[in-house]
Amino acid sequence: MKATLAILVLVLLIAAPTALYLTSTGTTIAIDPSVKVIGDRTPVRVKLENPHGERSVVITVEQDGKSYPASAVTSPSRFIRIERHAPPLAVTVNTGRQSIPALHDGKARIVVSAVSNDLRAETATTTMDVDVLTAPPRVVADGAQHYINQGGSEMVVFTPSGSWTEAGVKVGDQTFRSFPLPGHPGQYFSLFAFSWQLPLDTPISVYASNPTGAVAKAGFWYKVFPKKFRASAIELEKMGKERIVDQIDTQHKIPGDYVQRFVYINSEMRKVNNKTLYDLRLQTEPKFLWTGAFLPMVDSTVESRFADDRTYTWQGKKVDQQTHLGFDLAKLAHSPVPAANDGKVIWAEDLGIYGNCIVIDHGFGLQTIYGHLSEFLVKKGDMVKKAQVIGRTGSTGLAGGDHLHFSMQVDGVQVNAVEWWDPHWVRDRILSKMDATLPEEDAAAVQAAKPSREAAAKKARKRKR
C-alpha cells in the first residue's frame, strides 16, 4: 500500500511539471505598422498576447550593430499557479534622439522580446525596420505675386529641403499635393484651388513634413478676390421630377413619394457622386498632358454657371438647396461634345446625378468632367486630343433637359472653368511659372471665339426674362 502511494506521488511529481511545461505558450507580438520613421521623439505602440501573460518585455533600437534599450517591463514570475486568461498587454515607448542620443539619420531596427510567464518561459522576438530622421524639414516658397479668385485656381513653386517626405499647399484644412517642377531639379509645384465657399481670410501656405510629425510651413504673397455667385429657384413642378427620379432610381429603392426621392437623390446621392469625383484625383498622371487654354464650348447657351446657389421648391415651399459646381451648356439635342484639352479618359460610365459621365485627366491633378451625356464615343483608358468628340449631350442623370454639364477640378476640388478658358490667365498664372509659352494657335482660336460666347450669354439672359 505504501509502495503504491509512493508511486502515485512520484507520478504526480513528474506529471504535474510536465503538464505545466507542455501547456506553456509563446507570446504573439505586434508592432504598430504605421511607424515607418522615428525622429526626436516618436511613440511606438506594441501589443502582446499570451494567455499566461509576460514575465518580461524588452524593447530596443538597433543601429550599426549596436543595441540601445528603449523600454523594459517585468512581472512576478509564475511557475505553478499560472494565469490562464491574461488580457493583452499594450506597451507604448517613446523612441528617438531624445531618449537615445547615439541614433543618427539612416536605417535602424526596433526589436521586441517577450518571455512568457509560465514554466517554459519561452522567449518570442519580433523586429521591424525603420528609418531615423532627425534633421527637420524646411521649405521656401517662390517670390511671385499670386492673385487668386474665390472659386478659382492658382499655382505656386517652392523648394523643400531637409528631411521631408511630403510637401504641398495648405488652403485652410484642404491639402493639395505637389510634383517635381519639370526642368528644375529640387523645385516642386502645386496646382491648388481656393474653394468657392471658403472665407476670404482662409490662410494659405506651402508645407513640407515627414512621418515623425515634423512640419515646416512658409507663407507667400497672395491676394484673394471675392466673387459673387448667382442664386436661383427651381420649381420641381416644371422639372419633370418623375422622369428624372425613375431614370436614376430604376429599382425604386429610395423610399417616399417623388418629391422625397428627388430630394434624397439631389442631396445624399450628390455627396456620394462628388466623393467619387474627388477620389479620381488619385488616378492623375504625374505629367502635363494638356497644352494651352481649354476649349470654352463657345457655341453653347450658358444656362447655369459655376457655384450657382439653387433653391428647390414644391408647391411654393422650399424642399432643398444645393450648389451647382459647373456650367450647364445647351445647344441642340445630342450635340457633339469635344474634349476641352488633351488628356486621358479615367471615367466613362454612369455617375448618379451626372448621368452618363466622362472624366478626362490632364495631369498633375487637373481634370475635366462632362455630364448628362446620351452617348459615349470614348472609353476608360483612351488618350484624347483637344476638340476630339468624346460623346453627345443628353438628359441622363439629374437633368431637366438635353444639355452638357461641364466642370473642372484641381486635385479633387471643383473650380471655375472660366479661368482655364482664358489664354492670358493660363499663360500668366500657370505656364509663365514653368518657363513655358502659350501656343499662338490656341490664343488666336480662343480670342476669336470670345464674341460667340458673349453672344450666347446674352441670348440666354433674354430667354430668362
C-alpha positions, 0 to 999 in steps of 0.5 A: 500500500505504501509502495503504491502511494509512493508511486502515485506521488512520484507520478504526480511529481513528474506529471504535474511539471510536465503538464505545466511545461507542455501547456506553456505558450509563446507570446504573439507580438505586434508592432504598430505598422504605421511607424515607418520613421522615428525622429526626436521623439516618436511613440511606438505602440506594441501589443502582446498576447499570451494567455499566461501573460509576460514575465518580461518585455524588452524593447530596443533600437538597433543601429550599426550593430549596436543595441540601445534599450528603449523600454523594459517591463517585468512581472512576478514570475509564475511557475505553478499557479499560472494565469490562464486568461491574461488580457493583452498587454499594450506597451507604448515607448517613446523612441528617438534622439531624445531618449537615445542620443547615439541614433543618427539619420539612416536605417535602424531596427526596433526589436521586441522580446517577450518571455512568457510567464509560465514554466517554459518561459519561452522567449518570442522576438519580433523586429521591424525596420525603420528609418531615423530622421532627425534633421527637420524639414524646411521649405521656401516658397517662390517670390511671385505675386499670386492673385487668386479668385474665390472659386478659382485656381492658382499655382505656386513653386517652392523648394523643400529641403531637409528631411521631408517626405511630403510637401504641398499647399495648405488652403485652410484644412484642404491639402493639395499635393505637389510634383517635381517642377519639370526642368528644375531639379529640387523645385516642386509645384502645386496646382491648388484651388481656393474653394468657392465657399471658403472665407476670404481670410482662409490662410494659405501656405506651402508645407513640407513634413515627414512621418515623425510629425515634423512640419515646416510651413512658409507663407507667400504673397497672395491676394484673394478676390471675392466673387459673387455667385448667382442664386436661383429657384427651381420649381420641381413642378416644371422639372419633370421630377418623375422622369428624372427620379425613375431614370436614376432610381430604376429599382425604386429603392429610395423610399417616399413619394417623388418629391422625397426621392428627388430630394434624397437623390439631389442631396445624399446621392450628390455627396456620394457622386462628388466623393467619387469625383474627388477620389479620381484625383488619385488616378492623375498622371504625374505629367502635363498632358494638356497644352494651352487654354481649354476649349470654352464650348463657345457655341453653347447657351450658358444656362447655369454657371459655376457655384450657382446657389439653387433653391428647390421648391414644391408647391411654393415651399422650399424642399432643398438647396444645393450648389451647382459646381459647373456650367450647364451648356445647351445647344441642340439635342445630342450635340457633339461634345469635344474634349476641352484639352488633351488628356486621358479618359479615367471615367466613362460610365454612369455617375448618379446625378451626372448621368452618363459621365466622362472624366478626362485627366490632364495631369498633375491633378487637373481634370475635366468632367462632362455630364448628362451625356446620351452617348459615349464615343470614348472609353476608360483608358483612351488618350484624347486630343483637344476638340476630339468628340468624346460623346453627345449631350443628353438628359441622363442623370439629374437633368431637366433637359438635353444639355452638357454639364461641364466642370473642372477640378484641381486635385479633387476640388471643383473650380471655375472653368472660366479661368482655364478658358482664358489664354492670358490667365493660363499663360500668366498664372500657370505656364509663365511659372514653368518657363513655358509659352502659350501656343499662338494657335490656341490664343488666336482660336480662343480670342476669336471665339470670345464674341460667340460666347458673349453672344450666347450669354446674352441670348440666354439672359433674354430667354430668362426674362 
